[in-house]
Amino acid sequence: MTRILLLGVLAVLLIAAPFFAYPVTLMTILCFVIFACSFNLLLGYTGLLCFGHAMFFGSAAYVTGYLLKTTGLSLELALLGGAGATALLGLFVGLIALRRSGIQFAMITFAIAQFVYFLLLRAPFTGGEDGMQSIPRSALFGVFDISSSFTFYYVVLGITVLSVWFFYRIVHSPFGEVLKAIRDNDQRVESLGFKPERFKLVAFVLSAALAGLAGGLKATVFQFATLTDVSFPISSEVILMTLLGGLGTLSGPIVGAGIIILLNDYLADFGEWALIAQGVILLLVIMFFRRGVVGELDRVLRKIRARRAS
């Protein structure tokens, strides 16, 4: 009953939020919630540290923007096109990178991400350093006008809720249980007759598709896509969001994304102080909150319940 009440209060707050806060900031948080969930699927549940996750986020932003500008597709089809393109990219990267593990896997993904960055810089349709400008917001399903940021917020909210639900279903399915087992001891999983590489590859593709959906949404929120979306700082930012919120938790990436985006928005006028603040937060998390905000809160609540039970 308590959980249902909390979900009800959260739903009311999310519905009422654009009446009291800037819709674009709220939509940015929602986009990065999806992005952080996609990264948490890799690191938190599969044990794969990807240093180039922004290549999926930024590539989908360009693909979605290109489809909206040149083909006249409706919004949902363009978003699916961007997510599908990054799923294929994830399959290609996974087949190469998953041959190694640990720091070697991380560095391979970083190297491929830098190569993707260079390709997007030189590609004629991306606009180079100027980025892709004036991305239109086509009507949803070809019928509903979503040109207003206030209206579009509810579309982004609905997609985010579906994405988080999809992430929840993945990690609480038999497939998700195998991923957790691979994270803890992949050799033992292999001894039980499973093929860890296949499960890792599927998880990598699903993570890439979710990251691509987040990138496509962000491109339609701001109506432009730039090389910043595919750069390493975005990859490091999503790592910070996941660690800050809590690895291997459902609500951790949500909390982490909200804190970092609000902090960046608040410190936007202070220039490099935003990066310094992120570094300090990461240091504090590593030293004092190794389980993240949600993980530490869950640990405290379990202790309280155990004392009451005893």
Summary of the structure (lengths in Angstrom):
residues: 310
radius of gyration: 19.4
end to end distance: 23.3
largest distance: 67.1
contacts: 1090
relative contact order: 0.18
helix: 78%
strand: 1%
